[in-house]
Amino acid sequence: MTARPFDPASFDPKDPDPWLALYLDDSLPFDDKAKAALLEGNRSYARRFLLPASRPFIFLFFVLVKIFRRFFRKWPHAPKTLHRLIYWGLKTFARPEANLLILRHFNIGTEILAFIKANVPGVEINSHPLRPMTLADLKDNTFLQHDLNIYNFIIELNRGLRAQGREIETPARIDFSPISDGGFDLEAFPDKWHNFVDVQTAVEFYTPIYALFLSDHDFVRAANSLQLDETIGIYLARILGSDYHMSLINNHHPMVPLSTFQAGFRLMMHGYDAEALHGHLREMKRRQQAEDAAKSSSFVGDAVATSG
């Protein structure tokens, strides 16, 4: 599936399209298909009209769930039912662009953690990579496992470093092999008349449902995990020897946790942060490959000159 293109030829100086401006802007290292998918959702009817109109009802439902959870903190806890509901909802109502962004997120999250692991040798980390290529793959507790992955990764990484009296350092040569440089082989998503919901509207609707079908402990842990974007950014800064990418991160440190009522918006920013970090690593990978190619070409040229 490819998002509908933003055509530069459609530019009208008397009525410039704000979404075209954002698509053409290259200040963020976003994948072109991901950017187009996000912007298509932003300018959709659902995002501009359905979401604002629904927010009071979503908030009221969320309040009722929070009150319910004051008395029933562990029941119900039905992650399998939750994931089946998410799968059904995305398959039935979500735009193809929304489903593209959601499946991309798990794949790029897996690659970012694998990148850190590859560049901090000697520390044992038990990985649980998530590579959903179809919507049906989400039924395997993918959302919950995504939250567990980040916490387990941070605990195992830092426990191993502390045991060895080490810190994350910039390696002599950074290993970019875990970062892919292209699209993912995702299925063709449903695109019928009822597939009209953009990714942010879907996220806002699902947040209180997430709180209802997970225990209070699991939901709060999942909501706070969104603020770990800055933590991951700091690890990357130590590996890369540069903090340039920190300006791309919007979810900040969970030492001061935010209200779970903000989880829907922070989840959107989490997706944004992950795309920006992955795009930055992809650019650095290309830069390293270009430098290697230039060095190889120079070496060959020197060898030919010497033999001549």
Residue frames relative to the residue before (quaternion, step in Angstrom):
aa qw qx qy qz dx dy dz
M 1.0000 0.0000 0.0000 0.0000 0.00 0.00 0.00
T 0.0670 -0.7779 0.6237 0.0369 3.55 -0.98 0.82
A 0.4802 -0.6667 0.4849 0.2998 3.53 -0.97 0.85
R 0.5867 -0.5749 0.4256 0.3797 3.55 -1.15 0.60
P 0.4787 -0.7181 0.4220 0.2777 3.60 -0.82 0.93
F 0.3394 -0.6602 0.6202 0.2535 3.52 -1.35 0.37
D 0.2312 -0.8280 0.5028 0.0907 3.55 -0.35 1.28
P 0.3967 -0.7287 0.5038 0.2407 3.64 -0.57 1.11
A 0.6009 0.5840 -0.3589 0.4112 3.59 1.15 -0.58
S 0.6242 0.5538 -0.3393 0.4342 3.60 1.22 -0.36
F 0.4007 0.7470 -0.4535 0.2752 3.59 1.29 -0.02
D 0.0355 -0.7738 0.6322 -0.0161 3.56 -0.89 1.04
P 0.3811 -0.7597 0.4754 0.2272 3.64 -0.35 1.17
K 0.6636 0.5008 -0.3092 0.4617 3.59 1.15 -0.54
D 0.7868 0.1056 -0.0578 0.6054 3.57 1.23 -0.38
P 0.0324 -0.8463 0.5315 0.0117 3.63 0.57 1.12
D 0.4242 -0.6968 0.5288 0.2342 3.54 -1.02 0.92
P 0.3887 -0.7459 0.4813 0.2470 3.66 -0.52 1.08
W 0.6501 0.5138 -0.3277 0.4540 3.58 1.09 -0.65
L 0.6037 0.5326 -0.3514 0.4778 3.58 1.12 -0.61
A 0.6237 0.5424 -0.3347 0.4525 3.58 1.01 -0.82
L 0.6866 0.4743 -0.2847 0.4718 3.59 0.91 -0.91
Y 0.6383 0.5266 -0.3350 0.4505 3.58 1.05 -0.71
L 0.7113 0.4509 -0.2616 0.4715 3.59 0.92 -0.89
D 0.5607 0.6100 -0.3868 0.4049 3.60 1.15 -0.53
D 0.1562 -0.8152 0.5538 0.0654 3.59 -0.81 0.98
S 0.3208 0.7676 -0.5017 0.2370 3.59 1.13 0.54
L 0.7220 0.3390 -0.2220 0.5608 3.59 1.24 -0.39
P 0.4108 -0.7262 0.4932 0.2462 3.62 -0.92 0.85
F 0.1884 0.8088 -0.5267 0.1814 3.56 0.72 1.12
D 0.5129 -0.5878 0.5281 0.3354 3.55 -1.17 0.63
D 0.5532 -0.6579 0.3995 0.3187 3.59 -0.85 0.99
K 0.6780 0.4834 -0.3056 0.4618 3.60 0.89 -0.88
A 0.6467 0.5108 -0.3214 0.4664 3.59 1.01 -0.79
K 0.6472 0.5131 -0.3191 0.4647 3.58 0.97 -0.83
A 0.6618 0.5000 -0.3065 0.4670 3.58 0.90 -0.91
A 0.6452 0.5242 -0.3200 0.4544 3.58 0.99 -0.83
L 0.6629 0.5005 -0.3043 0.4664 3.58 0.94 -0.87
L 0.6981 0.4721 -0.2794 0.4601 3.58 0.88 -0.92
E 0.5918 0.5477 -0.3678 0.4631 3.60 1.09 -0.61
G 0.6589 0.4965 -0.3043 0.4762 3.56 1.01 -0.80
N 0.6472 0.5466 -0.3187 0.4252 3.57 0.99 -0.86
R 0.7500 0.3761 -0.2239 0.4960 3.58 0.99 -0.73
S 0.4605 0.6937 -0.4395 0.3371 3.59 1.26 0.16
Y 0.6576 -0.5057 0.3920 0.3977 3.55 -1.30 0.36
A 0.6436 0.5443 -0.3291 0.4257 3.58 0.92 -0.90
R 0.6992 0.4676 -0.2798 0.4628 3.58 0.86 -0.94
R 0.7371 0.4447 -0.2431 0.4470 3.60 0.89 -0.87
F 0.8080 0.2483 -0.1208 0.5204 3.60 1.07 -0.63
L 0.6949 0.4782 -0.2971 0.4474 3.60 0.79 -0.97
L 0.6773 0.5063 -0.3124 0.4328 3.60 0.82 -0.92
P 0.6795 0.4677 -0.3258 0.4618 3.68 0.72 -0.86
A 0.6694 0.5049 -0.3033 0.4528 3.59 0.98 -0.84
S 0.7099 0.4724 -0.2520 0.4576 3.58 1.10 -0.72
R 0.5194 0.6985 -0.4041 0.2811 3.59 1.12 -0.56
P 0.6415 0.5086 -0.3647 0.4436 3.69 0.85 -0.70
F 0.6738 0.4862 -0.2956 0.4714 3.59 1.00 -0.81
I 0.6185 0.5291 -0.3361 0.4738 3.58 1.08 -0.75
F 0.6566 0.5091 -0.3074 0.4639 3.58 0.95 -0.90
L 0.6472 0.5151 -0.3213 0.4611 3.61 0.94 -0.87
F 0.6438 0.5118 -0.3163 0.4728 3.58 0.95 -0.87
F 0.6372 0.5322 -0.3150 0.4600 3.57 1.01 -0.89
V 0.6401 0.5211 -0.3205 0.4647 3.61 0.97 -0.86
L 0.6565 0.5064 -0.3078 0.4668 3.58 0.94 -0.87
V 0.6350 0.5158 -0.3254 0.4741 3.58 1.02 -0.78
K 0.6596 0.5092 -0.3110 0.4570 3.59 0.95 -0.87
I 0.6338 0.5081 -0.3281 0.4821 3.59 1.03 -0.74
F 0.6346 0.5292 -0.3200 0.4636 3.57 0.97 -0.87
R 0.6897 0.4972 -0.2740 0.4496 3.56 0.97 -0.91
R 0.5366 0.5998 -0.4178 0.4216 3.60 1.21 -0.23
F 0.7460 0.3747 -0.1988 0.5133 3.57 1.15 -0.63
F 0.7752 0.1979 -0.1058 0.5905 3.57 1.12 -0.64
R 0.0896 -0.8564 0.5080 0.0197 3.57 0.24 1.29
K 0.7795 0.3354 -0.1717 0.5003 3.59 1.06 -0.65
W 0.7483 0.3188 -0.1950 0.5481 3.59 1.20 -0.34
P 0.5580 -0.2739 -0.7816 0.0528 1.52 -1.73 1.78
H 0.1256 -0.7353 0.6571 0.1086 3.52 -1.29 0.48
A 0.1928 0.8050 -0.5159 0.2208 3.54 0.05 1.34
P 0.0735 -0.8446 0.5290 0.0373 3.61 0.45 1.14
K 0.6277 0.5361 -0.3546 0.4393 3.60 1.01 -0.68
T 0.6477 0.5003 -0.3102 0.4837 3.57 0.99 -0.84
L 0.6191 0.5525 -0.3302 0.4500 3.57 1.01 -0.84
H 0.7133 0.4574 -0.2701 0.4571 3.57 0.79 -0.99
R 0.6135 0.5209 -0.3566 0.4744 3.58 1.11 -0.55
L 0.6348 0.5194 -0.3233 0.4718 3.58 1.07 -0.74
I 0.6369 0.5194 -0.3223 0.4698 3.57 1.00 -0.83
Y 0.6491 0.5187 -0.3109 0.4615 3.56 0.92 -0.92
W 0.6770 0.4910 -0.2983 0.4599 3.59 0.84 -0.97
G 0.6781 0.5073 -0.2990 0.4398 3.57 0.90 -0.90
L 0.6738 0.4845 -0.2976 0.4720 3.57 0.93 -0.87
K 0.6590 0.5087 -0.3071 0.4612 3.57 0.97 -0.83
T 0.7377 0.4485 -0.2274 0.4506 3.56 0.98 -0.88
F 0.8425 0.2358 -0.0728 0.4788 3.58 0.85 -0.95
A 0.6458 0.5728 -0.3385 0.3744 3.62 1.02 -0.64
R 0.5220 -0.6117 0.5027 0.3174 3.54 -1.17 0.70
P 0.6154 -0.5414 0.4045 0.4057 3.62 -1.12 0.48
E 0.6261 0.5480 -0.3383 0.4395 3.59 1.04 -0.77
A 0.6379 0.5231 -0.3258 0.4618 3.59 1.03 -0.77
N 0.6811 0.4825 -0.2919 0.4670 3.57 0.89 -0.89
L 0.5862 0.5617 -0.3605 0.4592 3.57 1.12 -0.63
L 0.6880 0.4882 -0.2852 0.4549 3.58 0.83 -1.01
I 0.6617 0.5168 -0.3147 0.4428 3.59 0.95 -0.84
L 0.6976 0.4489 -0.2857 0.4798 3.61 0.83 -0.89
R 0.5919 0.5553 -0.3617 0.4588 3.60 1.08 -0.67
H 0.6360 0.5831 -0.3409 0.3733 3.56 0.90 -0.94
F 0.6826 0.4775 -0.3012 0.4640 3.58 0.87 -0.88
N 0.6521 0.5195 -0.3148 0.4535 3.58 1.02 -0.74
I 0.7054 0.4369 -0.2880 0.4781 3.59 0.85 -0.86
G 0.5887 0.5579 -0.3692 0.4537 3.60 1.13 -0.55
T 0.6312 0.5259 -0.3147 0.4753 3.56 1.04 -0.82
E 0.6820 0.4948 -0.2933 0.4518 3.58 0.94 -0.87
I 0.6367 0.5267 -0.3374 0.4510 3.60 0.99 -0.74
L 0.6657 0.4771 -0.3065 0.4850 3.60 0.92 -0.83
A 0.6399 0.5192 -0.3271 0.4626 3.59 1.01 -0.78
F 0.6079 0.5533 -0.3440 0.4538 3.59 1.10 -0.68
I 0.6591 0.4918 -0.3106 0.4767 3.58 0.90 -0.90
K 0.6544 0.5240 -0.3094 0.4489 3.57 0.90 -0.93
A 0.6696 0.5141 -0.2999 0.4443 3.59 0.93 -0.90
N 0.7535 0.3904 -0.2035 0.4883 3.58 1.11 -0.64
V 0.6592 0.3691 -0.3196 0.5720 3.55 1.28 0.37
P 0.0585 -0.8498 0.5234 0.0233 3.61 0.46 1.18
G 0.7518 0.4205 -0.2908 0.4164 3.52 -1.27 0.43
V 0.6552 0.4488 -0.3164 0.5188 3.60 1.26 0.09
E 0.3303 -0.7642 0.5231 0.1823 3.57 -0.71 1.08
I 0.0572 0.7789 -0.6184 0.0879 3.55 -0.70 1.15
N 0.2791 -0.7655 0.5607 0.1475 3.56 -0.71 1.11
S 0.1806 -0.8304 0.5235 0.0621 3.54 -0.25 1.29
H 0.1017 -0.7437 0.6556 0.0826 3.53 -1.27 0.53
P 0.1106 -0.8515 0.5083 0.0650 3.61 0.47 1.19
L 0.2175 -0.7575 0.6056 0.1099 3.53 -1.10 0.83
R 0.0543 0.8056 -0.5821 0.0966 3.55 -0.62 1.18
P 0.0689 0.8208 -0.5645 0.0536 3.63 0.62 1.01
M 0.1323 -0.7994 0.5840 0.0501 3.56 -0.85 1.00
T 0.7488 0.2442 -0.1601 0.5950 3.56 1.31 -0.26
L 0.6231 -0.5363 0.4050 0.4001 3.57 -1.21 0.40
A 0.6117 0.5675 -0.3502 0.4256 3.57 1.07 -0.68
D 0.5785 0.5926 -0.3713 0.4199 3.59 1.16 -0.54
L 0.5909 0.5979 -0.3647 0.4005 3.58 1.15 -0.53
K 0.5757 0.6202 -0.3770 0.3765 3.60 1.16 -0.49
D 0.6277 0.5489 -0.3318 0.4412 3.59 1.23 -0.37
N 0.6569 -0.5523 0.3028 0.4144 3.60 0.81 1.09
T 0.1878 0.8446 -0.4883 0.1137 3.58 1.15 0.61
F 0.6713 0.5008 -0.3125 0.4483 3.61 0.88 -0.88
L 0.6712 0.4825 -0.2993 0.4766 3.58 0.91 -0.88
Q 0.6579 0.5093 -0.3139 0.4574 3.59 0.94 -0.84
H 0.5837 0.5794 -0.3640 0.4371 3.57 1.11 -0.66
D 0.6675 0.4847 -0.2933 0.4833 3.59 0.97 -0.85
L 0.6511 0.5113 -0.3166 0.4629 3.58 0.96 -0.85
N 0.6165 0.5785 -0.3462 0.4068 3.57 0.99 -0.84
I 0.6989 0.4831 -0.2926 0.4388 3.58 0.80 -0.96
Y 0.6675 0.4826 -0.3112 0.4740 3.60 0.94 -0.80
N 0.6577 0.5068 -0.3124 0.4616 3.59 0.90 -0.90
F 0.6331 0.5407 -0.3272 0.4468 3.56 1.00 -0.84
I 0.6862 0.4844 -0.2900 0.4587 3.58 0.83 -0.99
I 0.6602 0.5039 -0.3135 0.4604 3.58 0.94 -0.85
E 0.7075 0.4596 -0.2806 0.4576 3.60 0.77 -0.98
L 0.6302 0.5379 -0.3336 0.4498 3.59 1.01 -0.79
N 0.7519 0.4056 -0.2270 0.4675 3.56 0.71 -1.03
R 0.5857 0.5451 -0.3761 0.4673 3.60 1.14 -0.51
G 0.6697 0.4946 -0.2966 0.4679 3.57 0.98 -0.86
L 0.6581 0.5045 -0.3134 0.4629 3.59 0.95 -0.83
R 0.6544 0.5090 -0.3195 0.4589 3.60 0.94 -0.82
A 0.6434 0.5315 -0.3262 0.4441 3.57 0.97 -0.83
Q 0.7336 0.3946 -0.2156 0.5095 3.58 1.12 -0.67
G 0.4242 -0.7181 0.4550 0.3120 3.59 1.27 -0.05
R 0.4954 0.6656 -0.4061 0.3829 3.56 1.12 0.73
E 0.2151 -0.7157 0.6378 0.1867 3.50 -1.42 0.10
I 0.5852 -0.5402 0.4467 0.4076 3.56 -1.25 0.27
E 0.0340 -0.8058 0.5905 -0.0307 3.56 -0.82 1.03
T 0.5634 -0.5742 0.4663 0.3680 3.54 -1.28 0.34
P 0.3478 -0.7559 0.5099 0.2182 3.63 -0.60 1.05
A 0.6592 -0.5017 0.3735 0.4174 3.57 -1.24 0.38
R 0.7700 0.0207 -0.0135 0.6376 3.57 1.10 -0.75
I 0.3542 -0.7535 0.5179 0.1966 3.55 -0.65 1.13
D 0.3133 -0.7548 0.5548 0.1558 3.55 -0.91 1.00
F 0.0924 -0.8221 0.5617 0.0099 3.56 -0.38 1.27
S 0.3532 0.7867 -0.4625 0.2059 3.59 1.23 0.08
P 0.6523 0.5151 -0.3582 0.4253 3.68 0.97 -0.56
I 0.6482 0.5216 -0.3231 0.4509 3.62 1.19 -0.37
S 0.3092 -0.7600 0.5454 0.1710 3.58 -0.61 1.14
D 0.2345 -0.7714 0.5788 0.1225 3.55 -1.17 0.57
G 0.6913 0.3740 -0.2889 0.5466 3.52 0.64 1.16
G 0.6770 -0.4810 0.3528 0.4312 3.56 -1.25 -0.14
F 0.4646 -0.6382 0.5291 0.3114 3.53 -1.35 0.12
D 0.5055 -0.6698 0.4641 0.2836 3.55 -1.11 0.74
L 0.0923 0.8333 -0.5324 0.1170 3.57 0.50 1.24
E 0.5915 -0.5834 0.4245 0.3598 3.54 -1.21 0.53
A 0.5318 -0.5583 0.5048 0.3881 3.56 -1.31 0.15
F 0.3035 -0.8003 0.4943 0.1519 3.58 -0.55 1.16
P 0.6246 -0.5391 0.4005 0.3985 3.60 -1.18 0.50
D 0.0027 0.7988 -0.5998 0.0475 3.57 -0.94 0.90
K 0.2602 0.7627 -0.5375 0.2483 3.56 0.56 1.25
W 0.7559 -0.4027 0.2564 0.4481 3.58 -1.29 0.07
H 0.7135 0.4452 -0.2618 0.4735 3.58 1.09 -0.67
N 0.5688 0.5421 -0.4081 0.4648 3.62 1.22 0.10
F 0.2513 0.8093 -0.4768 0.2335 3.55 0.34 1.31
V 0.5896 0.6168 -0.3630 0.3745 3.61 1.22 -0.28
D 0.3662 -0.7330 0.5360 0.2033 3.58 -0.84 1.00
V 0.7018 -0.5051 0.3032 0.4005 3.55 -1.26 0.37
Q 0.6769 0.4892 -0.3263 0.4427 3.65 0.88 -0.79
T 0.6291 0.5172 -0.3385 0.4713 3.59 0.99 -0.75
A 0.6435 0.5160 -0.3224 0.4644 3.59 0.98 -0.83
V 0.6495 0.5202 -0.3107 0.4594 3.58 0.94 -0.88
E 0.6694 0.5001 -0.3059 0.4564 3.60 0.89 -0.93
F 0.6600 0.4997 -0.3119 0.4663 3.60 0.97 -0.79
Y 0.7285 0.4636 -0.2555 0.4348 3.57 0.90 -0.88
T 0.5309 0.6642 -0.4182 0.3194 3.62 1.10 -0.48
P 0.7085 0.4116 -0.2990 0.4891 3.70 0.74 -0.82
I 0.5966 0.5404 -0.3709 0.4631 3.60 1.13 -0.54
Y 0.5972 0.5505 -0.3378 0.4756 3.57 1.10 -0.76
A 0.6770 0.4946 -0.2872 0.4633 3.58 0.94 -0.91
L 0.6627 0.5188 -0.3054 0.4454 3.58 1.08 -0.67
F 0.7796 0.3764 -0.1871 0.4642 3.58 0.88 -0.91
L 0.6659 0.3838 -0.3251 0.5510 3.59 1.28 0.14
S 0.5906 -0.5426 0.4387 0.4054 3.56 -1.18 0.44
D 0.6511 -0.5234 0.3689 0.4075 3.56 -1.20 0.48
H 0.6296 0.5464 -0.3247 0.4468 3.58 1.02 -0.82
D 0.6934 0.4803 -0.2813 0.4576 3.57 0.86 -0.97
F 0.6618 0.5047 -0.3228 0.4507 3.58 0.97 -0.76
V 0.6555 0.4990 -0.3201 0.4678 3.59 0.91 -0.86
R 0.6307 0.5232 -0.3316 0.4675 3.59 1.00 -0.79
A 0.6584 0.5046 -0.3115 0.4635 3.58 0.93 -0.86
A 0.6599 0.5080 -0.3144 0.4556 3.60 0.92 -0.88
N 0.6838 0.4821 -0.2917 0.4635 3.60 0.91 -0.85
S 0.5736 0.6052 -0.3852 0.3955 3.61 1.13 -0.54
L 0.5624 0.6201 -0.3848 0.3888 3.58 1.17 -0.53
Q 0.6705 0.4986 -0.2946 0.4637 3.58 1.13 -0.62
L 0.5232 0.6385 -0.4121 0.3857 3.59 1.26 0.00
D 0.3888 0.7228 -0.4856 0.3010 3.60 1.24 0.04
E 0.6592 0.5025 -0.3137 0.4632 3.57 0.97 -0.84
T 0.6054 0.5597 -0.3469 0.4472 3.59 1.05 -0.75
I 0.6717 0.4789 -0.2875 0.4866 3.56 0.89 -0.96
G 0.6283 0.5435 -0.3308 0.4477 3.58 1.03 -0.76
I 0.6414 0.5137 -0.3225 0.4699 3.59 1.04 -0.74
Y 0.6193 0.5261 -0.3451 0.4697 3.60 1.00 -0.76
L 0.6620 0.5027 -0.3055 0.4644 3.57 0.93 -0.91
A 0.6275 0.5427 -0.3411 0.4420 3.60 1.00 -0.77
R 0.6593 0.5015 -0.3106 0.4662 3.59 0.99 -0.79
I 0.6575 0.4940 -0.3095 0.4773 3.58 1.05 -0.72
L 0.7392 0.4315 -0.2272 0.4645 3.57 0.85 -1.01
G 0.3508 -0.7364 0.5042 0.2836 3.58 1.16 -0.50
S 0.6958 0.3707 -0.2551 0.5597 3.56 1.20 0.56
D 0.2365 -0.7798 0.5641 0.1334 3.56 -1.06 0.77
Y 0.2436 0.8064 -0.5070 0.1823 3.58 1.24 0.37
H 0.7040 0.5022 -0.2708 0.4229 3.56 0.85 -1.01
M 0.5072 0.6614 -0.4307 0.3461 3.62 1.18 -0.31
S 0.6041 0.5622 -0.3559 0.4386 3.59 1.16 -0.52
L 0.6290 0.5483 -0.3279 0.4429 3.60 1.25 -0.32
I 0.6386 0.5620 -0.3056 0.4277 3.59 1.27 -0.36
N 0.1768 -0.8156 0.5477 0.0602 3.56 -0.83 1.03
N 0.6612 0.4382 -0.3096 0.5243 3.62 1.13 -0.49
H 0.1321 -0.8404 0.5243 0.0387 3.55 -0.47 1.18
H 0.8295 -0.3920 0.1307 0.3759 3.49 -1.39 0.45
P 0.4292 -0.7364 0.4703 0.2288 3.62 -0.89 0.95
M 0.3616 0.6986 -0.5281 0.3200 3.61 1.18 0.32
V 0.7292 0.2071 -0.1608 0.6320 3.57 1.28 -0.43
P 0.1503 -0.8462 0.5035 0.0885 3.62 0.25 1.23
L 0.3831 -0.7083 0.5527 0.2147 3.52 -1.16 0.75
S 0.6713 -0.4922 0.3670 0.4153 3.56 -1.28 0.24
T 0.5078 -0.6474 0.4744 0.3129 3.57 -1.06 0.74
F 0.5302 0.6174 -0.4161 0.4057 3.61 1.23 -0.24
Q 0.6702 0.4766 -0.2910 0.4889 3.58 1.25 -0.38
A 0.3781 0.7816 -0.4493 0.2103 3.59 1.29 -0.04
G 0.6287 0.5550 -0.3498 0.4176 3.61 0.97 -0.77
F 0.6913 0.4564 -0.2790 0.4857 3.56 0.84 -0.96
R 0.6647 0.5030 -0.3144 0.4541 3.59 0.94 -0.84
L 0.5958 0.5491 -0.3634 0.4598 3.58 1.15 -0.54
M 0.6239 0.5177 -0.3355 0.4798 3.57 1.05 -0.71
M 0.6763 0.4764 -0.2925 0.4796 3.58 0.94 -0.87
H 0.5783 0.5673 -0.3680 0.4564 3.60 1.16 -0.54
G 0.6509 0.4988 -0.3077 0.4826 3.56 1.00 -0.83
Y 0.6271 0.5306 -0.3168 0.4742 3.55 1.04 -0.83
D 0.6623 0.5131 -0.3072 0.4514 3.60 0.86 -0.98
A 0.6710 0.5064 -0.3018 0.4497 3.58 0.89 -0.96
E 0.6502 0.5092 -0.3184 0.4653 3.59 0.95 -0.85
A 0.6716 0.5002 -0.3022 0.4554 3.59 0.93 -0.89
L 0.6635 0.4938 -0.3104 0.4687 3.61 0.94 -0.85
H 0.6578 0.4987 -0.3109 0.4711 3.57 0.94 -0.86
G 0.6472 0.5167 -0.3191 0.4607 3.58 0.98 -0.80
H 0.6365 0.5226 -0.3234 0.4660 3.58 1.04 -0.76
L 0.6594 0.4922 -0.3073 0.4781 3.59 0.95 -0.84
R 0.6269 0.5340 -0.3347 0.4581 3.58 1.04 -0.75
E 0.6482 0.5094 -0.3163 0.4693 3.59 1.00 -0.81
M 0.6631 0.4970 -0.3064 0.4684 3.57 0.98 -0.81
K 0.6045 0.5428 -0.3497 0.4666 3.56 1.11 -0.65
R 0.6587 0.4997 -0.3072 0.4712 3.58 0.93 -0.87
R 0.6328 0.5337 -0.3271 0.4558 3.56 1.03 -0.79
Q 0.6532 0.5040 -0.3114 0.4716 3.57 0.97 -0.85
Q 0.6497 0.5124 -0.3166 0.4638 3.58 0.97 -0.83
A 0.6477 0.5112 -0.3211 0.4649 3.60 1.01 -0.79
E 0.6456 0.5093 -0.3166 0.4728 3.58 1.01 -0.79
D 0.6350 0.5197 -0.3268 0.4689 3.59 1.01 -0.81
A 0.6600 0.5067 -0.3098 0.4600 3.57 0.95 -0.89
A 0.6481 0.5170 -0.3169 0.4607 3.59 1.01 -0.81
K 0.6518 0.5047 -0.3116 0.4726 3.57 1.00 -0.82
S 0.6482 0.5149 -0.3172 0.4627 3.58 1.00 -0.86
S 0.6548 0.5076 -0.3079 0.4678 3.59 0.97 -0.86
S 0.6519 0.5121 -0.3118 0.4643 3.57 1.01 -0.82
F 0.6411 0.5277 -0.3187 0.4570 3.55 1.04 -0.84
V 0.6492 0.5061 -0.3105 0.4755 3.57 0.96 -0.88
G 0.6555 0.5184 -0.3126 0.4515 3.58 0.96 -0.87
D 0.6477 0.5138 -0.3068 0.4716 3.57 1.01 -0.81
A 0.6495 0.5232 -0.3094 0.4569 3.56 1.02 -0.88
V 0.6546 0.5017 -0.3145 0.4700 3.59 0.98 -0.84
A 0.6528 0.5203 -0.3126 0.4532 3.57 0.97 -0.88
T 0.6580 0.5119 -0.3065 0.4595 3.56 1.02 -0.87
S 0.6787 0.4857 -0.2969 0.4641 3.60 0.93 -0.90
G 0.6518 0.5098 -0.3221 0.4598 3.56 1.13 -0.63
